Amino acid sequence: MRESGAMELEGPPEQRSVVTLRDVAEESGVSVSTVSRILDDRGTPSRTATATKVRAAAERLGYRRNVFASNLRRGATGTIGVLVPRLTDAVMALMFEAIERAARRQGYFAVVATCGDDADAERRATETLLDRGVDGLILATARIDDSLPASLRERGIPHVLVLRTDGVSPSALGDDETGGYLAVRHLLDLGHRDIAVVTGPWFTSSGQDRLRGAQKALAEAGIDLPDGRVISTGYGVDAGSEAGYTLLRAEARPTAIFAANDNLAIGIIGAARNLGILPGQDLSIVGYNDIPLASRLPTPLTSVATSFDQIATTALDQLLSPQPAGVPIKRALPSLIPRASTSRIS
């Protein structure tokens, strides 16, 4: 009888229902600790002759590493908690899926909780994830005025912010200022001079940075951005529609609009069509994030592409590996994808 209470099965290892590290060690002629180290897939795989022999023995015997038991021995659960405002938002769904893929590659399992935009709901959801014993947290919810990251830092809880940053906690996000610059630079190159910006909520670093990039491009071209040409709103389609009506019903409407995410751009496109304004002909529109729907619209949407997989991989590395002091924020460069929603002004 094993100490754990499991029954020792008779017969050679290849006939047993469970193949252990000891079985692999005996088969390959090395110690159990050597086998454990070589088959621990959390590190960089060794390419020595011994490692090759051990992996071949493990494959021959049908050994499968018990991640759950291994995590228990380390006092961990192998689970990463992910907090997003909502999964009905395509960007948040894409971000979670990218995190789940990155976590799986490192032998972890990602679980998600939603909290809307309410600070109290965010704290409750965070505590629920921590009560479930997650090894760390990835937050896609951080507001500039959010106290949660500071609380996690004070408590020593491993965490990373994605898509947004508070400027202090480890963060993985796109270079939103560069993205805003690319969007408006594209419109300027097409000859547009009367450009409006529909940006995200004031409390998000993404909204602020994308607006800052747009302002930089306009300033380089010697063009002012009047207050009436900037609307700060939510990131949803309805918010985009409302902003679109406000801008396009004006006596002097803009010839081009940069929307700080694709949902906003889709809302603006709907408002324009309802007003008899043809996107890509009478009005140029640029979105942000390049969600899958962007290329499939009746007028395919020009958008700034965000690398969710790169951001997710960076976030997992930050969460699971010690980070050098002073460089907690890592940004992935975006790229502009031109499509039919933008055209040269006539």
C-alpha positions as semicolon CSV with decimal commas, in nm:
position;residue;x (nm);y (nm);z (nm)
1;M;0,000;0,000;0,000
2;R;0,135;0,349;-0,091
3;E;0,157;0,615;0,179
4;S;-0,111;0,815;-0,005
5;G;-0,350;0,520;0,029
6;A;-0,336;0,429;-0,341
7;M;-0,310;0,054;-0,416
8;E;0,025;-0,063;-0,560
9;L;-0,066;-0,241;-0,881
10;E;0,111;-0,561;-0,983
11;G;0,297;-0,606;-1,310
12;P;0,559;-0,415;-1,508
13;P;0,521;-0,034;-1,535
14;E;0,384;-0,039;-1,890
15;Q;0,091;-0,253;-1,768
16;R;0,001;-0,041;-1,464
17;S;-0,289;0,201;-1,470
18;V;-0,068;0,484;-1,333
19;V;0,293;0,541;-1,437
20;T;0,496;0,725;-1,174
21;L;0,817;0,928;-1,174
22;R;0,987;0,631;-1,007
23;D;0,884;0,408;-1,297
24;V;1,040;0,652;-1,545
25;A;1,354;0,679;-1,329
26;E;1,396;0,301;-1,321
27;E;1,337;0,276;-1,695
28;S;1,593;0,545;-1,779
29;G;1,848;0,461;-1,508
30;V;1,854;0,799;-1,332
31;S;1,726;0,938;-1,003
32;V;1,365;1,039;-0,937
33;S;1,473;1,398;-0,877
34;T;1,646;1,409;-1,216
35;V;1,330;1,281;-1,387
36;S;1,116;1,534;-1,200
37;R;1,341;1,821;-1,306
38;I;1,355;1,716;-1,671
39;L;0,980;1,656;-1,705
40;D;0,883;1,982;-1,532
41;D;0,750;2,167;-1,838
42;R;0,743;2,505;-1,661
43;G;1,110;2,562;-1,741
44;T;1,319;2,566;-2,060
45;P;1,344;2,207;-2,191
46;S;1,690;2,051;-2,148
47;R;1,849;1,908;-2,461
48;T;2,114;1,690;-2,295
49;A;2,148;1,321;-2,375
50;T;2,009;1,234;-2,031
51;A;1,705;1,456;-2,083
52;T;1,641;1,298;-2,423
53;K;1,664;0,950;-2,269
54;V;1,425;1,042;-1,984
55;R;1,165;1,194;-2,217
56;A;1,183;0,891;-2,443
57;A;1,128;0,661;-2,143
58;A;0,834;0,870;-2,023
59;E;0,674;0,860;-2,367
60;R;0,733;0,486;-2,398
61;L;0,570;0,418;-2,059
62;G;0,284;0,664;-2,118
63;Y;0,377;0,890;-1,826
64;R;0,159;1,199;-1,771
65;R;0,267;1,471;-1,531
66;N;0,012;1,529;-1,255
67;V;-0,004;1,908;-1,265
68;F;-0,257;1,926;-0,982
69;A;-0,043;1,722;-0,744
70;S;0,268;1,915;-0,845
71;N;0,096;2,246;-0,774
72;L;-0,027;2,122;-0,437
73;R;0,329;2,038;-0,337
74;R;0,430;2,393;-0,425
75;G;0,133;2,538;-0,235
76;A;-0,024;2,652;-0,563
77;T;-0,334;2,563;-0,763
78;G;-0,211;2,619;-1,118
79;T;-0,500;2,859;-1,172
80;I;-0,491;3,220;-1,293
81;G;-0,784;3,451;-1,218
82;V;-0,885;3,696;-1,492
83;L;-1,115;3,990;-1,425
84;V;-1,292;4,173;-1,710
85;P;-1,582;4,420;-1,712
86;R;-1,792;4,202;-1,943
87;L;-1,755;3,924;-2,198
88;T;-2,018;4,070;-2,431
89;D;-1,746;4,317;-2,530
90;A;-1,554;4,155;-2,817
91;V;-1,223;4,305;-2,704
92;M;-1,257;4,160;-2,354
93;A;-1,359;3,820;-2,492
94;L;-1,062;3,819;-2,730
95;M;-0,830;3,925;-2,447
96;F;-0,950;3,645;-2,218
97;E;-0,917;3,385;-2,493
98;A;-0,559;3,501;-2,558
99;I;-0,480;3,482;-2,184
100;E;-0,630;3,133;-2,164
101;R;-0,410;3,017;-2,453
102;A;-0,098;3,171;-2,298
103;A;-0,179;3,018;-1,957
104;R;-0,236;2,674;-2,106
105;R;0,104;2,684;-2,276
106;Q;0,263;2,735;-1,933
107;G;0,063;2,459;-1,764
108;Y;-0,193;2,688;-1,599
109;F;-0,570;2,711;-1,620
110;A;-0,739;3,053;-1,654
111;V;-1,077;3,131;-1,498
112;V;-1,268;3,451;-1,565
113;A;-1,500;3,672;-1,358
114;T;-1,696;3,978;-1,475
115;C;-1,773;4,289;-1,275
116;G;-1,912;4,559;-1,507
117;D;-1,773;4,907;-1,442
118;D;-1,860;4,915;-1,072
119;A;-1,569;4,947;-0,828
120;D;-1,748;4,755;-0,550
121;A;-1,838;4,472;-0,788
122;E;-1,475;4,464;-0,900
123;R;-1,352;4,422;-0,543
124;R;-1,610;4,150;-0,470
125;A;-1,516;3,958;-0,785
126;T;-1,148;3,988;-0,698
127;E;-1,202;3,847;-0,349
128;T;-1,410;3,563;-0,494
129;L;-1,123;3,468;-0,725
130;L;-0,875;3,489;-0,438
131;D;-1,103;3,274;-0,220
132;R;-1,085;3,010;-0,494
133;G;-0,708;2,997;-0,443
134;V;-0,588;3,145;-0,773
135;D;-0,209;3,184;-0,796
136;G;-0,234;3,534;-0,940
137;L;-0,466;3,786;-1,102
138;I;-0,482;3,948;-1,445
139;L;-0,703;4,258;-1,448
140;A;-0,851;4,414;-1,761
141;T;-1,056;4,652;-1,549
142;A;-0,807;4,906;-1,412
143;R;-0,933;5,261;-1,399
144;I;-0,687;5,545;-1,354
145;D;-0,870;5,625;-1,029
146;D;-0,899;5,258;-0,926
147;S;-0,770;5,171;-0,578
148;L;-0,771;4,795;-0,640
149;P;-0,418;4,764;-0,789
150;A;-0,274;4,961;-0,495
151;S;-0,456;4,729;-0,254
152;L;-0,316;4,421;-0,430
153;R;0,035;4,568;-0,415
154;E;0,002;4,635;-0,043
155;R;-0,117;4,279;0,018
156;G;0,161;4,129;-0,191
157;I;-0,082;3,956;-0,428
158;P;0,073;3,877;-0,769
159;H;-0,115;4,066;-1,038
160;V;-0,079;4,222;-1,382
161;L;-0,296;4,477;-1,560
162;V;-0,379;4,423;-1,929
163;L;-0,496;4,671;-2,195
164;R;-0,477;4,950;-1,934
165;T;-0,227;5,068;-1,675
166;D;-0,223;5,270;-1,355
167;G;0,143;5,351;-1,417
168;V;0,263;5,151;-1,114
169;S;0,153;4,786;-1,120
170;P;0,301;4,550;-1,382
171;S;0,107;4,610;-1,702
172;A;0,090;4,463;-2,052
173;L;-0,094;4,667;-2,311
174;G;-0,078;4,806;-2,661
175;D;0,106;5,130;-2,731
176;D;-0,218;5,327;-2,741
177;E;-0,055;5,665;-2,799
178;T;0,121;5,531;-3,108
179;G;-0,205;5,370;-3,219
180;G;-0,396;5,699;-3,193
181;Y;-0,118;5,870;-3,383
182;L;-0,128;5,610;-3,664
183;A;-0,506;5,643;-3,698
184;V;-0,508;6,021;-3,739
185;R;-0,186;6,029;-3,943
186;H;-0,364;5,800;-4,191
187;L;-0,658;6,042;-4,216
188;L;-0,422;6,337;-4,261
189;D;-0,237;6,153;-4,537
190;L;-0,572;6,114;-4,716
191;G;-0,613;6,492;-4,713
192;H;-0,856;6,528;-4,421
193;R;-0,822;6,839;-4,208
194;D;-1,154;6,850;-4,021
195;I;-1,116;6,542;-3,802
196;A;-1,316;6,450;-3,492
197;V;-1,216;6,204;-3,220
198;V;-1,457;5,986;-3,023
199;T;-1,248;5,857;-2,737
200;G;-1,312;5,617;-2,452
201;P;-1,402;5,697;-2,091
202;W;-1,185;5,960;-1,921
203;F;-1,097;5,712;-1,645
204;T;-0,916;5,469;-1,879
205;S;-0,552;5,499;-1,974
206;S;-0,638;5,359;-2,318
207;G;-0,884;5,639;-2,392
208;Q;-0,644;5,908;-2,273
209;D;-0,345;5,767;-2,460
210;R;-0,531;5,722;-2,790
211;L;-0,653;6,082;-2,770
212;R;-0,300;6,199;-2,691
213;G;-0,169;6,021;-3,000
214;A;-0,438;6,178;-3,216
215;Q;-0,354;6,523;-3,081
216;K;0,015;6,466;-3,154
217;A;-0,053;6,381;-3,520
218;L;-0,276;6,687;-3,562
219;A;-0,025;6,915;-3,391
220;E;0,248;6,798;-3,629
221;A;0,021;6,897;-3,918
222;G;-0,048;7,237;-3,760
223;I;-0,416;7,156;-3,702
224;D;-0,610;7,237;-3,386
225;L;-0,854;6,992;-3,230
226;P;-1,139;7,205;-3,093
227;D;-1,330;7,086;-2,787
228;G;-1,638;7,037;-3,006
229;R;-1,451;6,781;-3,212
230;V;-1,373;6,557;-2,914
231;I;-1,631;6,336;-2,744
232;S;-1,540;6,118;-2,444
233;T;-1,791;5,838;-2,394
234;G;-1,826;5,468;-2,318
235;Y;-1,678;5,199;-2,538
236;G;-2,008;5,046;-2,657
237;V;-2,191;5,057;-2,991
238;D;-2,475;5,269;-2,847
239;A;-2,225;5,526;-2,720
240;G;-2,074;5,539;-3,068
241;S;-2,414;5,587;-3,227
242;E;-2,498;5,876;-2,994
243;A;-2,162;6,042;-3,058
244;G;-2,207;5,991;-3,431
245;Y;-2,544;6,169;-3,434
246;T;-2,398;6,456;-3,230
247;L;-2,109;6,509;-3,472
248;L;-2,288;6,440;-3,799
249;R;-2,598;6,649;-3,730
250;A;-2,384;6,956;-3,670
251;E;-2,409;7,236;-3,926
252;A;-2,044;7,182;-4,020
253;R;-1,977;6,812;-3,981
254;P;-1,627;6,661;-3,987
255;T;-1,501;6,480;-4,295
256;A;-1,335;6,210;-4,087
257;I;-1,371;6,052;-3,741
258;F;-1,124;5,850;-3,537
259;A;-1,311;5,621;-3,297
260;A;-1,107;5,485;-3,007
261;N;-1,246;5,133;-3,049
262;D;-1,429;4,934;-3,316
263;N;-1,759;4,927;-3,126
264;L;-1,764;5,306;-3,128
265;A;-1,682;5,306;-3,499
266;I;-1,965;5,061;-3,572
267;G;-2,210;5,287;-3,385
268;I;-2,088;5,589;-3,582
269;I;-2,126;5,398;-3,910
270;G;-2,487;5,314;-3,820
271;A;-2,564;5,678;-3,735
272;A;-2,404;5,795;-4,060
273;R;-2,607;5,555;-4,273
274;N;-2,929;5,659;-4,098
275;L;-2,847;6,019;-4,186
276;G;-2,780;5,933;-4,551
277;I;-2,402;5,971;-4,514
278;L;-2,202;5,694;-4,683
279;P;-1,903;5,563;-4,483
280;G;-1,592;5,547;-4,696
281;Q;-1,732;5,801;-4,943
282;D;-1,892;6,096;-4,761
283;L;-1,716;6,021;-4,433
284;S;-1,393;5,843;-4,343
285;I;-1,389;5,640;-4,021
286;V;-1,103;5,466;-3,837
287;G;-1,163;5,223;-3,549
288;Y;-0,932;5,054;-3,300
289;N;-0,848;4,692;-3,202
290;D;-0,939;4,530;-3,537
291;I;-1,194;4,286;-3,395
292;P;-1,299;4,008;-3,638
293;L;-1,621;4,191;-3,733
294;A;-1,426;4,495;-3,857
295;S;-1,326;4,334;-4,188
296;R;-1,673;4,183;-4,242
297;L;-1,887;4,497;-4,229
298;P;-2,069;4,608;-4,548
299;T;-1,803;4,879;-4,562
300;P;-1,495;4,708;-4,415
301;L;-1,354;4,916;-4,133
302;T;-1,005;5,065;-4,129
303;S;-0,873;4,985;-3,782
304;V;-0,566;4,989;-3,562
305;A;-0,478;4,625;-3,487
306;T;-0,391;4,519;-3,133
307;S;-0,188;4,200;-3,073
308;F;-0,391;4,033;-2,797
309;D;-0,173;3,720;-2,802
310;Q;0,145;3,923;-2,757
311;I;-0,011;4,117;-2,469
312;A;-0,134;3,795;-2,306
313;T;0,204;3,623;-2,334
314;T;0,375;3,927;-2,184
315;A;0,122;3,942;-1,900
316;L;0,177;3,574;-1,810
317;D;0,554;3,623;-1,814
318;Q;0,519;3,924;-1,584
319;L;0,290;3,734;-1,350
320;L;0,492;3,414;-1,326
321;S;0,848;3,550;-1,340
322;P;1,018;3,803;-1,112
323;Q;1,025;4,144;-1,281
324;P;1,316;4,390;-1,258
325;A;1,232;4,702;-1,061
326;G;1,144;5,015;-1,253
327;V;1,012;4,856;-1,576
328;P;0,666;4,720;-1,493
329;I;0,490;4,848;-1,808
330;K;0,535;4,672;-2,142
331;R;0,366;4,792;-2,459
332;A;0,305;4,604;-2,784
333;L;0,329;4,810;-3,102
334;P;-0,001;4,834;-3,296
335;S;-0,042;4,848;-3,674
336;L;-0,290;5,025;-3,899
337;I;-0,505;4,807;-4,130
338;P;-0,649;5,028;-4,412
339;R;-0,984;4,925;-4,554
340;A;-1,277;5,077;-4,743
341;S;-1,410;5,296;-4,459
342;T;-1,140;5,555;-4,529
343;S;-1,072;5,732;-4,859
344;R;-0,899;6,039;-4,996
345;I;-1,102;6,353;-4,955
346;S;-1,238;6,486;-5,281
